[in-house]
Amino acid sequence: MTVMNDHEFAGKTVALIGAGVSNLPLVPFFVSRGAAVTVRDSKSEDAMGGKADEIKGYGARLIAGDGYLDGLCEDIIVRSPGIRPDISEFSAAVANGSLLTSEMELFLSHTKCKVWAVTGSDGKSTTTTVLSKLLEGGAGRTYLGGNIGSPLCHLYPEMTEDDRAAVELSSFQLMTIDAPFEAAIVTNVTPNHLNWHTGMEEYIAAKERILRRAKRAVLNAGNDVTRDMGKKCACPVTWFSRDTIDSAILRDGDSAIYLDGGVIVKRERGGNPIPVLALSDILLPGLHNAENYMAAIAAAGDRADTEKIKDVASTFPGVEHRLEFVREKDGVRFYNGSIDSSPTRTDAALSALCGSAPERPITVILGGYDKKIPFGPLADAVLGRDLVVRAVLNGATADAIDEALRTHPLYEKRIADGSFGVLRRPSFEDAVLAAAREAKPGETVILSPACASFDQFENFEERGKRFKEIVKEL
C-alpha cells in the first residue's frame, strides 16, 4: 500500500472508477485539495440520473458508458471495490506510472485513528456494528464504516489518535490491502463470490490478508478455513465458538470465548472461564448472533466491560435488512433478510427463526443474482427443517435452486407427505405477493434469498426496501 501525504493530491490527476457509495464522497474531497478529478463509470449518463449532475457540479469531469476506461492514465486511480485490480486497463496504467488504490486503502494509509477490522462470509455487518458500539466511550470518537456502506476516507482529516474506527472489509477490498489493525476478526469463510474471484483459493487468500499486520486475530474455531488461518497466524489468537474450547489448544498469548451453559465466557490459556454475557441478555435471536457478539467482545478487549456489553446486547435491535421484523398482517409475520446473499446466511436466518418461534411454520423467498456458488447447502437448510413449509423462487438462480431442492434426498418425502411445497414466480414482486397469499395465520414469511441482488436490483438494500414496501402495502 502506497502512502501519500494530504498535500500531495494538489496538482495531481485523479480517476475515480465507479460512482458508487465509496467513491462519490471522494469527488469533492479531491477537488477541494487541488486535484483534477475524472469520474469514470460503466453506466451511461442517463442511467446515472442525478449523480451525473452532482459530479459535474463539483467541477469534475465525467466519462460514462461504453469505453469509460479508454485512455486511463491519471496519476491516481481509485477503483471501486467491485472491479478487479488486475484488469488490463489498470495494469497498463500502473506500468506507465499510475498509482492504483481504493477508498479504503487511502483511508487506512492516512488515518491517525486506531482501526479494528472485520471480514468473513457471514455476520460481518452485525459484528462490525456491535464492535463499534463496544468501542464507544472515553476520549475520542468512534467511527463505523467500510463495506457496511459508510465510506471513511473523506473523514480522515478530522480524525485524531484518540479516535477509533470499526471497519467491515469485503474480499474485494482486501485483495490489495496491507494495513495494521488493533484486532482483525474473520467470522467464517464459506464459498461466496466465486463469480468474481478466480476460485476458492483466491477468495480465502483475500480474507487472510486482514491478519497480516493485526495485533490480535479473532477467529471462528468452528470453521475449517479459519482454523487453518489460526495455525499460521503470527499474532495472538482469540478463538470464538458456540461449543466449549479446551484451553489446552491455546498457545501462549491465545485466549478463547465460547458458550457454557447459556452464558458466554472468556478463558485465558491455563485459566478458568469468566462469565461475560448471558444469552438471555442478547436481544437479537439465533446462535449466529451469539457468535457475532463473541467475536466483537473479543476484539474490543478491555475497552468493553461486562456492564457495557450487557447494555449493548440488551438494547441493540439489529442492522437493517438482517432478520429485520417488518410487520404482522392477519397473523402472518414478515421478516426482511435481504442481506442473506449466501446459503450459509439463509441457514443462519432460518435457524434463528426456528429457535425463537418453533411454533410458526416458515415460507422463505429465495433467488437472485448468480454468484456461481453451490446450492446443496441451501437445500439442506430448507428441507432439513420441518418448520420450513414453503419456498418461493424467483430471479436468475431460480432454476439452480429448484434443481438443488428436487435432487435432495428429503424432497420426495416432504412433497409426498404435504409438508413442503415450491412455487416459481417470474418477478420479485410476484414472489413476495405469492408468499403472502400462501402463508396462513400463525406462520412467518422471510425474504432470505441466499443470493445477491444484482439481477433485479442495484444492491441488497434496494431489494430489502422494496420488500418492505410491498409488505406494508398488503
C-alpha positions as CSV (number, residue, x, y, z in Angstrom):
1,M,0.0,0.0,0.0
2,T,1.5,3.3,-1.1
3,V,1.1,6.2,1.4
4,M,0.6,9.8,0.1
5,N,0.5,12.9,2.2
6,D,-2.6,15.0,2.0
7,H,-0.8,17.9,0.3
8,E,0.5,15.6,-2.5
9,F,-3.0,15.5,-4.0
10,A,-2.6,19.1,-5.2
11,G,-1.9,19.2,-9.0
12,K,-2.5,15.5,-9.4
13,T,-4.9,13.9,-11.8
14,V,-7.3,11.5,-10.1
15,A,-9.6,8.9,-11.7
16,L,-12.5,7.6,-9.6
17,I,-13.5,4.3,-11.2
18,G,-17.2,3.8,-10.4
19,A,-19.6,6.4,-9.0
20,G,-20.8,4.2,-6.2
21,V,-21.2,4.7,-2.4
22,S,-17.5,4.5,-1.6
23,N,-16.2,6.8,-4.4
24,L,-18.8,9.6,-4.6
25,P,-17.7,11.4,-1.4
26,L,-14.2,11.5,-2.9
27,V,-15.2,13.8,-5.7
28,P,-15.4,17.0,-3.5
29,F,-12.6,15.6,-1.3
30,F,-10.1,15.6,-4.1
31,V,-11.4,18.7,-5.9
32,S,-11.0,20.7,-2.7
33,R,-7.4,19.6,-2.4
34,G,-6.4,20.9,-5.8
35,A,-6.7,17.6,-7.8
36,A,-8.2,17.4,-11.3
37,V,-10.8,14.7,-10.9
38,T,-12.3,12.5,-13.6
39,V,-15.1,10.0,-12.7
40,R,-15.4,7.0,-14.9
41,D,-18.5,4.8,-14.7
42,S,-19.7,2.0,-16.9
43,K,-23.3,3.3,-16.8
44,S,-24.5,5.9,-19.3
45,E,-25.1,9.4,-18.1
46,D,-28.9,8.9,-18.4
47,A,-28.7,5.7,-16.3
48,M,-26.7,7.6,-13.6
49,G,-29.5,10.0,-13.1
50,G,-28.8,12.8,-10.6
51,K,-25.3,11.5,-9.9
52,A,-24.1,12.8,-13.2
53,D,-25.2,16.4,-12.4
54,E,-23.8,16.1,-8.9
55,I,-20.4,15.1,-10.1
56,K,-20.2,17.8,-12.7
57,G,-21.4,20.3,-10.1
58,Y,-18.3,19.7,-8.1
59,G,-16.2,20.6,-11.2
60,A,-15.2,17.1,-12.0
61,R,-15.1,15.5,-15.5
62,L,-17.4,12.6,-16.2
63,I,-16.7,9.7,-18.7
64,A,-19.7,7.4,-18.7
65,G,-20.9,4.4,-20.7
66,D,-19.0,2.2,-23.2
67,G,-15.3,2.9,-23.3
68,Y,-15.3,4.5,-19.8
69,L,-11.8,3.2,-19.2
70,D,-10.4,4.3,-22.6
71,G,-7.2,6.4,-22.2
72,L,-6.9,5.7,-18.5
73,C,-3.7,7.5,-17.4
74,E,-4.4,9.6,-14.3
75,D,-1.8,9.9,-11.6
76,I,-4.0,8.3,-9.0
77,I,-6.6,5.7,-9.9
78,V,-9.2,4.8,-7.2
79,R,-11.0,1.6,-8.1
80,S,-14.5,0.7,-6.9
81,P,-14.2,-2.5,-4.8
82,G,-16.3,-4.4,-7.2
83,I,-13.8,-4.0,-10.1
84,R,-10.9,-6.4,-10.0
85,P,-7.5,-4.8,-9.5
86,D,-5.9,-6.9,-12.3
87,I,-7.9,-5.9,-15.3
88,S,-5.8,-5.0,-18.3
89,E,-6.6,-1.2,-18.2
90,F,-5.3,-1.0,-14.7
91,S,-2.2,-3.0,-15.4
92,A,-1.3,-0.8,-18.4
93,A,-1.9,2.4,-16.4
94,V,0.3,1.2,-13.5
95,A,3.0,0.2,-15.9
96,N,3.0,3.8,-17.1
97,G,3.4,5.2,-13.6
98,S,-0.2,5.5,-12.3
99,L,-0.9,4.6,-8.6
100,L,-3.8,2.1,-8.3
101,T,-5.6,2.3,-4.9
102,S,-9.1,2.3,-3.4
103,E,-11.1,4.4,-1.0
104,M,-10.4,2.1,1.9
105,E,-6.7,1.8,1.1
106,L,-6.4,5.6,1.1
107,F,-8.2,5.8,4.4
108,L,-6.0,3.2,6.1
109,S,-2.8,4.8,4.9
110,H,-3.8,8.3,6.1
111,T,-5.9,8.0,9.2
112,K,-4.4,8.7,12.6
113,C,-7.1,6.7,14.5
114,K,-6.8,3.1,15.6
115,V,-8.7,0.6,13.4
116,W,-10.5,-2.6,14.2
117,A,-11.3,-4.7,11.1
118,V,-13.9,-7.4,10.4
119,T,-14.3,-9.7,7.4
120,G,-15.9,-13.1,6.7
121,S,-18.5,-14.7,4.6
122,D,-21.4,-14.1,7.1
123,G,-22.1,-11.9,10.0
124,K,-19.7,-9.1,9.1
125,S,-22.2,-6.2,9.3
126,T,-23.7,-7.1,12.6
127,T,-20.3,-7.9,14.2
128,T,-18.8,-4.6,13.0
129,T,-21.8,-2.6,14.2
130,V,-21.8,-4.3,17.6
131,L,-18.0,-3.8,17.8
132,S,-18.4,-0.1,17.1
133,K,-20.8,0.2,20.0
134,L,-18.5,-1.6,22.4
135,L,-15.6,0.7,21.4
136,E,-17.6,3.8,22.2
137,G,-16.8,5.9,25.3
138,G,-13.7,7.5,26.7
139,A,-11.5,10.0,24.9
140,G,-12.1,10.5,21.1
141,R,-14.9,9.4,18.8
142,T,-15.8,6.1,17.3
143,Y,-16.4,5.7,13.5
144,L,-18.2,2.8,11.7
145,G,-17.7,2.3,8.0
146,G,-16.2,0.3,5.1
147,N,-18.2,-2.3,3.3
148,I,-21.1,-1.7,5.6
149,G,-21.9,1.3,3.4
150,S,-20.2,4.3,5.0
151,P,-17.0,5.5,3.3
152,L,-14.4,6.9,5.7
153,C,-11.6,8.3,3.5
154,H,-13.0,11.8,3.2
155,L,-13.3,11.9,7.0
156,Y,-9.7,11.1,7.9
157,P,-8.6,14.8,8.2
158,E,-10.9,15.2,11.2
159,M,-9.7,12.1,13.0
160,T,-7.2,12.0,15.9
161,E,-5.1,9.4,17.6
162,D,-7.7,9.2,20.3
163,D,-10.4,8.1,17.8
164,R,-11.3,4.6,16.8
165,A,-12.8,3.0,13.7
166,A,-14.6,-0.3,13.2
167,V,-14.5,-1.2,9.6
168,E,-16.1,-4.0,7.6
169,L,-13.9,-5.3,4.8
170,S,-15.0,-7.4,1.9
171,S,-12.8,-9.8,0.0
172,F,-12.9,-7.3,-2.9
173,Q,-11.4,-4.6,-0.7
174,L,-8.9,-6.9,0.9
175,M,-7.4,-8.1,-2.4
176,T,-5.0,-5.1,-2.2
177,I,-5.0,-4.1,1.5
178,D,-1.9,-4.5,3.7
179,A,-2.6,-2.4,6.9
180,P,-2.1,-2.7,10.7
181,F,-5.2,-3.3,12.8
182,E,-5.7,-3.3,16.6
183,A,-7.7,-6.6,16.1
184,A,-8.9,-8.4,13.0
185,I,-12.0,-10.6,13.0
186,V,-12.7,-13.4,10.5
187,T,-16.2,-14.5,11.3
188,N,-16.1,-17.6,8.9
189,V,-15.2,-18.4,5.4
190,T,-17.6,-20.4,3.1
191,P,-18.0,-20.4,-0.7
192,N,-19.0,-16.9,-1.9
193,H,-18.4,-14.5,-4.8
194,L,-17.0,-17.3,-6.9
195,N,-18.3,-15.5,-10.0
196,W,-15.7,-12.7,-9.2
197,H,-12.8,-14.5,-7.7
198,T,-10.7,-16.9,-9.7
199,G,-11.7,-19.6,-7.3
200,M,-12.0,-20.5,-3.6
201,E,-8.2,-20.3,-3.1
202,E,-8.1,-16.7,-4.1
203,Y,-11.2,-15.9,-2.0
204,I,-9.6,-17.4,1.1
205,A,-6.2,-15.6,0.4
206,A,-8.1,-12.3,0.2
207,K,-9.8,-12.9,3.5
208,E,-6.5,-13.9,5.1
209,R,-4.8,-10.6,4.2
210,I,-6.7,-9.0,7.1
211,L,-4.4,-10.9,9.6
212,R,-1.0,-9.8,8.1
213,R,-0.4,-6.9,10.5
214,A,-3.0,-7.4,13.1
215,K,-2.1,-7.1,16.8
216,R,-4.7,-9.8,17.6
217,A,-6.7,-12.2,15.4
218,V,-10.2,-13.2,16.4
219,L,-11.2,-16.4,14.6
220,N,-14.0,-18.9,14.4
221,A,-13.0,-22.2,16.0
222,G,-15.9,-23.9,14.3
223,N,-14.9,-23.1,10.7
224,D,-12.3,-25.3,8.9
225,V,-10.8,-22.4,6.9
226,T,-10.4,-20.0,9.9
227,R,-8.9,-22.8,12.0
228,D,-6.3,-23.2,9.3
229,M,-5.7,-19.5,9.4
230,G,-5.1,-19.6,13.1
231,K,-2.4,-22.3,12.8
232,K,-0.4,-20.0,10.6
233,C,-1.1,-16.7,12.5
234,A,1.9,-14.9,13.8
235,C,-0.1,-12.7,16.3
236,P,-2.1,-14.0,19.3
237,V,-5.5,-15.5,18.5
238,T,-8.7,-15.3,20.4
239,W,-10.9,-18.2,19.3
240,F,-14.7,-18.0,19.5
241,S,-17.2,-20.8,19.3
242,R,-20.7,-21.9,20.3
243,D,-19.0,-25.0,21.7
244,T,-16.6,-25.3,24.6
245,I,-13.0,-24.6,23.8
246,D,-10.4,-26.6,25.7
247,S,-7.6,-24.2,26.9
248,A,-5.1,-26.9,26.1
249,I,-5.3,-25.9,22.4
250,L,-4.3,-22.3,23.2
251,R,-0.8,-21.1,22.5
252,D,1.0,-18.6,24.8
253,G,-0.9,-15.3,24.4
254,D,-4.0,-17.0,22.9
255,S,-7.4,-16.9,24.5
256,A,-11.0,-18.2,24.0
257,I,-14.6,-17.0,24.2
258,Y,-17.4,-19.5,24.0
259,L,-20.8,-20.7,25.2
260,D,-21.0,-22.6,28.5
261,G,-24.5,-23.4,29.8
262,G,-26.2,-20.5,28.2
263,V,-23.5,-18.0,29.2
264,I,-20.7,-16.5,27.1
265,V,-17.4,-17.0,28.9
266,K,-13.9,-15.9,28.4
267,R,-10.9,-18.0,29.1
268,E,-7.1,-17.4,29.0
269,R,-4.6,-20.2,28.5
270,G,-4.4,-22.1,31.7
271,G,-7.1,-20.0,33.4
272,N,-10.7,-20.6,34.5
273,P,-13.8,-19.5,32.5
274,I,-15.0,-16.0,33.4
275,P,-18.7,-15.2,32.7
276,V,-19.2,-12.3,30.3
277,L,-22.8,-12.3,29.0
278,A,-25.9,-14.4,29.3
279,L,-27.6,-15.5,26.1
280,S,-30.9,-14.3,27.5
281,D,-29.5,-10.8,27.6
282,I,-29.0,-10.7,23.8
283,L,-31.9,-9.1,22.0
284,L,-31.0,-10.5,18.6
285,P,-32.2,-14.1,18.1
286,G,-30.1,-17.0,17.0
287,L,-26.8,-18.7,17.9
288,H,-25.2,-17.0,14.9
289,N,-25.8,-13.6,16.6
290,A,-24.3,-15.1,19.8
291,E,-21.2,-15.8,17.8
292,N,-21.2,-12.3,16.4
293,Y,-21.2,-10.9,20.0
294,M,-18.4,-13.3,21.0
295,A,-16.2,-12.0,18.1
296,A,-17.0,-8.4,18.8
297,I,-16.4,-8.8,22.6
298,A,-13.0,-10.5,21.9
299,A,-11.9,-7.8,19.5
300,A,-13.0,-4.9,21.8
301,G,-11.0,-6.4,24.7
302,D,-10.5,-4.1,27.7
303,R,-12.5,-1.3,26.1
304,A,-15.7,-3.0,26.9
305,D,-16.6,-4.2,30.5
306,T,-19.4,-6.5,31.3
307,E,-21.8,-3.7,32.1
308,K,-21.3,-2.1,28.7
309,I,-21.5,-5.4,26.9
310,K,-24.9,-6.2,28.6
311,D,-26.2,-2.8,27.8
312,V,-25.4,-3.1,24.1
313,A,-26.7,-6.7,23.9
314,S,-30.0,-5.9,25.6
315,T,-30.8,-2.8,23.5
316,F,-29.3,-3.2,20.0
317,P,-32.2,-4.2,17.7
318,G,-30.0,-5.2,14.8
319,V,-29.0,-3.8,11.4
320,E,-31.5,-3.1,8.7
321,H,-32.1,-5.9,6.2
322,R,-30.8,-8.6,8.7
323,L,-33.6,-10.6,10.1
324,E,-35.5,-7.4,10.4
325,F,-39.1,-7.6,11.6
326,V,-41.3,-5.7,9.2
327,R,-44.9,-6.2,10.3
328,E,-47.5,-8.7,11.3
329,K,-50.6,-8.9,9.0
330,D,-53.5,-11.2,9.5
331,G,-51.4,-13.3,11.9
332,V,-48.5,-13.6,9.5
333,R,-45.1,-12.2,10.5
334,F,-42.9,-10.8,7.8
335,Y,-39.1,-10.5,8.1
336,N,-36.6,-8.8,5.8
337,G,-33.3,-10.7,5.4
338,S,-32.2,-9.1,2.1
339,I,-28.5,-9.2,3.3
340,D,-28.7,-13.0,3.2
341,S,-26.8,-13.4,0.0
342,S,-25.3,-16.9,0.5
343,P,-26.7,-20.3,1.6
344,T,-24.9,-20.0,5.0
345,R,-26.6,-16.7,5.7
346,T,-30.0,-18.2,4.9
347,D,-29.2,-21.2,7.0
348,A,-28.4,-18.9,10.0
349,A,-31.6,-16.9,9.5
350,L,-33.8,-20.0,9.3
351,S,-32.1,-21.4,12.4
352,A,-32.8,-18.2,14.3
353,L,-36.4,-18.2,13.4
354,C,-36.9,-21.9,14.2
355,G,-35.2,-21.3,17.6
356,S,-37.1,-18.2,18.5
357,A,-40.6,-19.3,17.3
358,P,-40.7,-23.1,17.0
359,E,-44.5,-23.0,16.6
360,R,-44.5,-20.9,13.5
361,P,-44.2,-22.5,10.0
362,I,-41.9,-20.6,7.6
363,T,-42.2,-19.5,4.0
364,V,-38.8,-18.5,2.6
365,I,-38.4,-16.3,-0.6
366,L,-35.2,-17.4,-2.4
367,G,-33.3,-16.5,-5.6
368,G,-31.4,-13.7,-7.2
369,Y,-28.1,-13.0,-8.9
370,D,-25.9,-16.0,-9.7
371,K,-22.5,-15.9,-7.8
372,K,-21.6,-19.4,-9.0
373,I,-21.8,-20.9,-5.5
374,P,-23.3,-24.4,-4.9
375,F,-26.9,-24.6,-3.6
376,G,-26.6,-28.1,-2.0
377,P,-26.2,-26.5,1.5
378,L,-29.2,-24.3,0.8
379,A,-31.3,-27.4,0.1
380,D,-30.1,-28.9,3.4
381,A,-31.0,-25.7,5.3
382,V,-34.5,-25.6,3.8
383,L,-35.6,-29.3,3.5
384,G,-33.8,-30.3,6.7
385,R,-36.1,-28.1,8.8
386,D,-39.6,-29.3,9.2
387,L,-40.7,-25.7,10.1
388,V,-39.9,-24.6,6.5
389,V,-43.0,-25.5,4.7
390,R,-42.7,-23.4,1.5
391,A,-40.1,-22.0,-0.8
392,V,-40.9,-19.2,-3.3
393,L,-38.3,-19.0,-6.1
394,N,-37.5,-16.1,-8.4
395,G,-34.6,-14.4,-10.1
396,A,-31.7,-15.7,-12.1
397,T,-30.9,-18.6,-9.8
398,A,-34.4,-20.0,-9.6
399,D,-33.6,-22.9,-11.9
400,A,-30.4,-23.8,-10.0
401,I,-32.2,-23.6,-6.6
402,D,-35.1,-25.7,-7.9
403,E,-32.7,-28.3,-9.1
404,A,-30.9,-28.4,-5.7
405,L,-34.2,-28.9,-3.9
406,R,-35.6,-31.5,-6.3
407,T,-32.4,-33.7,-6.1
408,H,-32.2,-33.5,-2.3
409,P,-32.8,-36.9,-0.5
410,L,-35.6,-35.3,1.6
411,Y,-37.5,-33.7,-1.3
412,E,-39.7,-36.5,-2.5
413,K,-40.7,-37.5,1.1
414,R,-41.6,-34.0,2.1
415,I,-43.6,-33.3,-1.1
416,A,-45.4,-36.6,-0.7
417,D,-46.5,-36.0,2.8
418,G,-47.5,-32.4,2.0
419,S,-45.1,-30.8,4.5
420,F,-43.3,-28.8,1.8
421,G,-44.0,-27.0,-1.4
422,V,-42.2,-25.0,-4.1
423,L,-43.6,-22.0,-6.0
424,R,-42.0,-20.3,-9.0
425,R,-42.7,-16.7,-9.8
426,P,-41.3,-14.6,-12.6
427,S,-40.6,-11.4,-10.7
428,F,-39.5,-10.3,-7.2
429,E,-42.9,-8.6,-6.5
430,D,-44.8,-11.6,-7.7
431,A,-42.8,-13.8,-5.4
432,V,-43.4,-11.6,-2.3
433,L,-47.2,-11.4,-3.1
434,A,-47.4,-15.2,-3.6
435,A,-45.6,-15.8,-0.3
436,A,-48.1,-13.5,1.4
437,R,-51.1,-15.2,-0.2
438,E,-49.9,-18.7,0.7
439,A,-48.9,-18.1,4.3
440,K,-51.6,-18.8,6.9
441,P,-52.2,-17.1,10.2
442,G,-49.6,-18.1,12.7
443,E,-46.9,-18.5,10.1
444,T,-43.8,-16.5,9.1
445,V,-42.6,-15.2,5.7
446,I,-38.9,-14.3,5.4
447,L,-37.0,-12.8,2.5
448,S,-33.7,-14.7,2.8
449,P,-32.6,-15.0,-0.9
450,A,-29.3,-16.9,-0.5
451,C,-28.2,-14.8,-3.5
452,A,-27.0,-11.4,-4.4
453,S,-29.5,-8.8,-5.7
454,F,-27.9,-7.6,-8.9
455,D,-30.2,-9.4,-11.4
456,Q,-33.1,-7.2,-10.4
457,F,-31.8,-4.5,-8.0
458,E,-28.9,-2.1,-7.6
459,N,-27.9,-3.7,-4.2
460,F,-29.4,-5.7,-1.3
461,E,-30.6,-2.5,0.4
462,E,-32.8,-1.6,-2.5
463,R,-34.1,-5.2,-2.6
464,G,-34.9,-5.1,1.1
465,K,-36.6,-1.7,0.9
466,R,-38.8,-2.9,-2.0
467,F,-39.7,-6.0,0.1
468,K,-40.8,-3.8,3.0
469,E,-42.8,-1.5,0.7
470,I,-44.7,-4.5,-0.8
471,V,-45.3,-6.0,2.7
472,K,-46.5,-2.7,4.1
473,E,-48.9,-2.2,1.2
474,L,-50.6,-5.6,1.8
